[in-house]
Amino acid sequence: MIYLILSILISSGLFVIFKYFGIFKVDVLKAIIVNYLVAFSLGFLLAERKIPITEIYTQQWFPGALILGALFISIFFVMAMTAQKNGVSVTSIAGKMSVVVPVFFGVILYNESVTFLKVIGIIIALVAVYLSSVKDEKSNNKGTLLYPVLLFLGSGAIDTLIKYIQSTHVDDRDISIFSGTLFGIAFVFGIIILAIKTIKKRTPFGFKNIIAGIVLGVPNYFSIIFLIKALQNKNFESSTLFTVNNVGIVIVSTLIGLLLFKEKFSVKNRIGVVLAVLGIVIVAMA
């Protein structure tokens, strides 16, 4: 249970950090690249069982880590953009209501329970994602709804893959080094993207981007570690655990958005927040 609580608190903190990225004009891509380098380093430094870097590619979980690394750099960028354009709580809801994806695959791959209540909860969750993301005011920014939708789908894919790889290929002693590897792969993809952008327009890396990346990298590493450790609990179905984890993050992040950043919500947004909690609780009860 302690790992689940820590996962909720640290993951909520990531949304706050991204919000401050916008406030302090941090270059998101550069900060994310540094963040992955920090998380990669922590993964190998804190590993219970040492595996030479030259042998990492021989591990059964390496192909999965490769896919997750590419998804991480993509979805983290989308998460940052969503937090800046839509707010902390909207970002949390769009990302964490993606629980419907691993719940669906939990039923398909692991024969987990499916009931009428669980289906109703998933439908309510999908409606909540839209209502919490849509803006009442007219805007020429077509990305306002696009970013939450991409975050929803991408986060669901990440959670599903993490559960599958953790349960089928990753030894308990290799959690840290597995996490470090996928962060390292994300770092490589990030460097490639940055190199392409630099060819088009050369800009200084910026000291504040390095600091921002370090601040992000430490909690990012532990958010994955605690989630994987929580998934090792055999007393809960993965669909139930993801549900409890995600609703906790939604609630904590929403409170942070309201209290710390004084975020304002339209009637639709408020209904979306309520439906998000309702939908995810129904899934848990089911």
C-alpha positions as a Python dict, from the first residue, in 0.01 Angstrom:
ca = {
    (1, 'M'): (0, 0, 0),
    (2, 'I'): (288, 237, 79),
    (3, 'Y'): (419, 207, -278),
    (4, 'L'): (77, 295, -416),
    (5, 'I'): (53, 606, -195),
    (6, 'L'): (404, 715, -294),
    (7, 'S'): (321, 661, -663),
    (8, 'I'): (14, 885, -630),
    (9, 'L'): (197, 1167, -450),
    (10, 'I'): (505, 1170, -673),
    (11, 'S'): (309, 1141, -998),
    (12, 'S'): (92, 1435, -891),
    (13, 'G'): (409, 1633, -828),
    (14, 'L'): (517, 1582, -1191),
    (15, 'F'): (216, 1781, -1313),
    (16, 'V'): (310, 2067, -1079),
    (17, 'I'): (666, 2069, -1209),
    (18, 'F'): (540, 2089, -1568),
    (19, 'K'): (318, 2380, -1472),
    (20, 'Y'): (620, 2568, -1339),
    (21, 'F'): (803, 2491, -1664),
    (22, 'G'): (550, 2715, -1835),
    (23, 'I'): (574, 2985, -1570),
    (24, 'F'): (955, 3003, -1586),
    (25, 'K'): (972, 2962, -1965),
    (26, 'V'): (1168, 2638, -1950),
    (27, 'D'): (1252, 2470, -2280),
    (28, 'V'): (1046, 2154, -2235),
    (29, 'L'): (1243, 1931, -2471),
    (30, 'K'): (1582, 2020, -2323),
    (31, 'A'): (1457, 1978, -1967),
    (32, 'I'): (1302, 1641, -2052),
    (33, 'I'): (1629, 1522, -2208),
    (34, 'V'): (1822, 1612, -1890),
    (35, 'N'): (1546, 1451, -1684),
    (36, 'Y'): (1591, 1120, -1866),
    (37, 'L'): (1967, 1132, -1822),
    (38, 'V'): (1917, 1180, -1447),
    (39, 'A'): (1659, 899, -1426),
    (40, 'F'): (1883, 670, -1634),
    (41, 'S'): (2175, 734, -1397),
    (42, 'L'): (1962, 666, -1089),
    (43, 'G'): (1839, 341, -1241),
    (44, 'F'): (2189, 201, -1279),
    (45, 'L'): (2326, 346, -956),
    (46, 'L'): (2044, 203, -742),
    (47, 'A'): (2013, -133, -922),
    (48, 'E'): (1998, -437, -693),
    (49, 'R'): (2163, -660, -955),
    (50, 'K'): (2432, -510, -1177),
    (51, 'I'): (2413, -582, -1549),
    (52, 'P'): (2687, -444, -1780),
    (53, 'I'): (2550, -185, -2022),
    (54, 'T'): (2698, -388, -2310),
    (55, 'E'): (2470, -679, -2215),
    (56, 'I'): (2147, -485, -2170),
    (57, 'Y'): (2029, -558, -2524),
    (58, 'T'): (2038, -933, -2448),
    (59, 'Q'): (1774, -905, -2173),
    (60, 'Q'): (1424, -1035, -2250),
    (61, 'W'): (1269, -703, -2152),
    (62, 'F'): (1490, -490, -2379),
    (63, 'P'): (1250, -475, -2682),
    (64, 'G'): (974, -359, -2447),
    (65, 'A'): (1204, -101, -2294),
    (66, 'L'): (1284, 23, -2645),
    (67, 'I'): (915, 81, -2723),
    (68, 'L'): (850, 238, -2383),
    (69, 'G'): (1147, 471, -2422),
    (70, 'A'): (1008, 607, -2749),
    (71, 'L'): (663, 646, -2591),
    (72, 'F'): (806, 818, -2284),
    (73, 'I'): (976, 1100, -2472),
    (74, 'S'): (666, 1151, -2686),
    (75, 'I'): (408, 1145, -2408),
    (76, 'F'): (616, 1348, -2164),
    (77, 'F'): (633, 1625, -2422),
    (78, 'V'): (255, 1601, -2473),
    (79, 'M'): (205, 1606, -2094),
    (80, 'A'): (408, 1924, -2061),
    (81, 'M'): (215, 2095, -2340),
    (82, 'T'): (-118, 1989, -2189),
    (83, 'A'): (-24, 2124, -1843),
    (84, 'Q'): (74, 2459, -1994),
    (85, 'K'): (-228, 2495, -2224),
    (86, 'N'): (-504, 2322, -2024),
    (87, 'G'): (-390, 2330, -1663),
    (88, 'V'): (-266, 2087, -1399),
    (89, 'S'): (-593, 1913, -1316),
    (90, 'V'): (-700, 1874, -1682),
    (91, 'T'): (-362, 1719, -1759),
    (92, 'S'): (-401, 1482, -1467),
    (93, 'I'): (-749, 1376, -1574),
    (94, 'A'): (-661, 1327, -1942),
    (95, 'G'): (-355, 1122, -1850),
    (96, 'K'): (-494, 924, -1562),
    (97, 'M'): (-841, 847, -1697),
    (98, 'S'): (-647, 649, -1956),
    (99, 'V'): (-685, 373, -1698),
    (100, 'V'): (-958, 238, -1926),
    (101, 'V'): (-684, 115, -2161),
    (102, 'P'): (-495, -112, -1916),
    (103, 'V'): (-830, -218, -1766),
    (104, 'F'): (-943, -335, -2111),
    (105, 'F'): (-620, -524, -2176),
    (106, 'G'): (-625, -663, -1822),
    (107, 'V'): (-950, -833, -1909),
    (108, 'I'): (-819, -958, -2245),
    (109, 'L'): (-467, -1068, -2142),
    (110, 'Y'): (-508, -1171, -1777),
    (111, 'N'): (-875, -1277, -1766),
    (112, 'E'): (-951, -1014, -1503),
    (113, 'S'): (-1310, -958, -1400),
    (114, 'V'): (-1550, -759, -1620),
    (115, 'T'): (-1893, -655, -1501),
    (116, 'F'): (-2173, -422, -1603),
    (117, 'L'): (-2054, -169, -1344),
    (118, 'K'): (-1699, -173, -1482),
    (119, 'V'): (-1827, -104, -1836),
    (120, 'I'): (-2044, 183, -1710),
    (121, 'G'): (-1744, 326, -1524),
    (122, 'I'): (-1531, 319, -1838),
    (123, 'I'): (-1798, 499, -2041),
    (124, 'I'): (-1831, 768, -1772),
    (125, 'A'): (-1450, 801, -1774),
    (126, 'L'): (-1442, 870, -2147),
    (127, 'V'): (-1711, 1138, -2114),
    (128, 'A'): (-1517, 1292, -1826),
    (129, 'V'): (-1201, 1324, -2037),
    (130, 'Y'): (-1388, 1531, -2295),
    (131, 'L'): (-1578, 1751, -2050),
    (132, 'S'): (-1275, 1825, -1837),
    (133, 'S'): (-1067, 1920, -2141),
    (134, 'V'): (-1305, 2128, -2354),
    (135, 'K'): (-1297, 2506, -2316),
    (136, 'D'): (-1606, 2726, -2328),
    (137, 'E'): (-1429, 3030, -2468),
    (138, 'K'): (-1367, 3052, -2841),
    (139, 'S'): (-1007, 2993, -2933),
    (140, 'N'): (-802, 2955, -3247),
    (141, 'N'): (-577, 2705, -3070),
    (142, 'K'): (-677, 2374, -3228),
    (143, 'G'): (-440, 2189, -2999),
    (144, 'T'): (-647, 2259, -2687),
    (145, 'L'): (-839, 1933, -2715),
    (146, 'L'): (-579, 1746, -2920),
    (147, 'Y'): (-315, 1736, -2645),
    (148, 'P'): (-543, 1581, -2377),
    (149, 'V'): (-664, 1317, -2625),
    (150, 'L'): (-307, 1223, -2722),
    (151, 'L'): (-210, 1214, -2356),
    (152, 'F'): (-506, 986, -2282),
    (153, 'L'): (-413, 731, -2549),
    (154, 'G'): (-38, 743, -2491),
    (155, 'S'): (-59, 712, -2114),
    (156, 'G'): (-289, 412, -2151),
    (157, 'A'): (-42, 243, -2383),
    (158, 'I'): (245, 306, -2140),
    (159, 'D'): (57, 164, -1839),
    (160, 'T'): (-47, -143, -2038),
    (161, 'L'): (306, -215, -2159),
    (162, 'I'): (462, -160, -1816),
    (163, 'K'): (224, -414, -1662),
    (164, 'Y'): (280, -667, -1939),
    (165, 'I'): (660, -644, -1939),
    (166, 'Q'): (682, -635, -1558),
    (167, 'S'): (472, -947, -1520),
    (168, 'T'): (632, -1150, -1798),
    (169, 'H'): (997, -1050, -1835),
    (170, 'V'): (1133, -840, -1546),
    (171, 'D'): (1292, -1008, -1245),
    (172, 'D'): (1218, -833, -914),
    (173, 'R'): (1587, -753, -876),
    (174, 'D'): (1597, -583, -1216),
    (175, 'I'): (1321, -325, -1169),
    (176, 'S'): (1563, -37, -1123),
    (177, 'I'): (1789, -130, -1414),
    (178, 'F'): (1488, -195, -1639),
    (179, 'S'): (1353, 149, -1552),
    (180, 'G'): (1693, 305, -1603),
    (181, 'T'): (1722, 141, -1944),
    (182, 'L'): (1392, 273, -2076),
    (183, 'F'): (1486, 620, -1946),
    (184, 'G'): (1820, 588, -2124),
    (185, 'I'): (1645, 494, -2448),
    (186, 'A'): (1412, 793, -2409),
    (187, 'F'): (1722, 1009, -2359),
    (188, 'V'): (1871, 885, -2689),
    (189, 'F'): (1548, 960, -2877),
    (190, 'G'): (1540, 1303, -2716),
    (191, 'I'): (1896, 1381, -2824),
    (192, 'I'): (1810, 1285, -3182),
    (193, 'I'): (1507, 1516, -3182),
    (194, 'L'): (1710, 1799, -3029),
    (195, 'A'): (1989, 1751, -3286),
    (196, 'I'): (1737, 1782, -3571),
    (197, 'K'): (1590, 2096, -3416),
    (198, 'T'): (1939, 2242, -3361),
    (199, 'I'): (2022, 2199, -3731),
    (200, 'K'): (1722, 2416, -3814),
    (201, 'K'): (1781, 2671, -3538),
    (202, 'R'): (2082, 2675, -3306),
    (203, 'T'): (2012, 2797, -2951),
    (204, 'P'): (2208, 2778, -2621),
    (205, 'F'): (2116, 2479, -2403),
    (206, 'G'): (2047, 2705, -2105),
    (207, 'F'): (2146, 2650, -1740),
    (208, 'K'): (1786, 2677, -1617),
    (209, 'N'): (1686, 2392, -1849),
    (210, 'I'): (1952, 2172, -1686),
    (211, 'I'): (1827, 2258, -1336),
    (212, 'A'): (1467, 2199, -1444),
    (213, 'G'): (1563, 1859, -1587),
    (214, 'I'): (1732, 1754, -1264),
    (215, 'V'): (1431, 1865, -1059),
    (216, 'L'): (1206, 1659, -1287),
    (217, 'G'): (1432, 1355, -1323),
    (218, 'V'): (1443, 1242, -961),
    (219, 'P'): (1066, 1219, -899),
    (220, 'N'): (1012, 1084, -1250),
    (221, 'Y'): (1241, 790, -1178),
    (222, 'F'): (1072, 708, -850),
    (223, 'S'): (721, 744, -994),
    (224, 'I'): (793, 446, -1223),
    (225, 'I'): (973, 246, -955),
    (226, 'F'): (687, 280, -706),
    (227, 'L'): (424, 200, -969),
    (228, 'I'): (604, -120, -1072),
    (229, 'K'): (653, -223, -708),
    (230, 'A'): (282, -164, -645),
    (231, 'L'): (197, -381, -946),
    (232, 'Q'): (390, -667, -786),
    (233, 'N'): (119, -695, -520),
    (234, 'K'): (-63, -1017, -609),
    (235, 'N'): (-363, -931, -393),
    (236, 'F'): (-502, -679, -644),
    (237, 'E'): (-596, -710, -1010),
    (238, 'S'): (-401, -468, -1223),
    (239, 'S'): (-726, -301, -1333),
    (240, 'T'): (-813, -228, -971),
    (241, 'L'): (-465, -105, -882),
    (242, 'F'): (-442, 125, -1184),
    (243, 'T'): (-786, 257, -1098),
    (244, 'V'): (-698, 342, -737),
    (245, 'N'): (-363, 490, -845),
    (246, 'N'): (-520, 707, -1112),
    (247, 'V'): (-814, 838, -911),
    (248, 'G'): (-573, 932, -634),
    (249, 'I'): (-362, 1130, -879),
    (250, 'V'): (-671, 1298, -1026),
    (251, 'I'): (-791, 1410, -683),
    (252, 'V'): (-451, 1529, -557),
    (253, 'S'): (-366, 1711, -881),
    (254, 'T'): (-709, 1877, -894),
    (255, 'L'): (-667, 2007, -540),
    (256, 'I'): (-320, 2137, -628),
    (257, 'G'): (-454, 2314, -937),
    (258, 'L'): (-730, 2483, -740),
    (259, 'L'): (-532, 2574, -428),
    (260, 'L'): (-182, 2643, -558),
    (261, 'F'): (-244, 2780, -907),
    (262, 'K'): (-597, 2917, -856),
    (263, 'E'): (-709, 2748, -1176),
    (264, 'K'): (-1060, 2835, -1292),
    (265, 'F'): (-1303, 2580, -1433),
    (266, 'S'): (-1613, 2618, -1641),
    (267, 'V'): (-1930, 2428, -1554),
    (268, 'K'): (-1834, 2160, -1810),
    (269, 'N'): (-1488, 2125, -1657),
    (270, 'R'): (-1633, 2085, -1309),
    (271, 'I'): (-1879, 1824, -1429),
    (272, 'G'): (-1588, 1647, -1595),
    (273, 'V'): (-1391, 1642, -1269),
    (274, 'V'): (-1687, 1496, -1080),
    (275, 'L'): (-1751, 1237, -1350),
    (276, 'A'): (-1381, 1146, -1352),
    (277, 'V'): (-1388, 1059, -985),
    (278, 'L'): (-1729, 888, -1017),
    (279, 'G'): (-1626, 680, -1318),
    (280, 'I'): (-1301, 563, -1171),
    (281, 'V'): (-1462, 479, -834),
    (282, 'I'): (-1728, 273, -1014),
    (283, 'V'): (-1455, 77, -1191),
    (284, 'A'): (-1283, 14, -858),
    (285, 'M'): (-1607, -100, -695),
    (286, 'A'): (-1677, -331, -988),
}
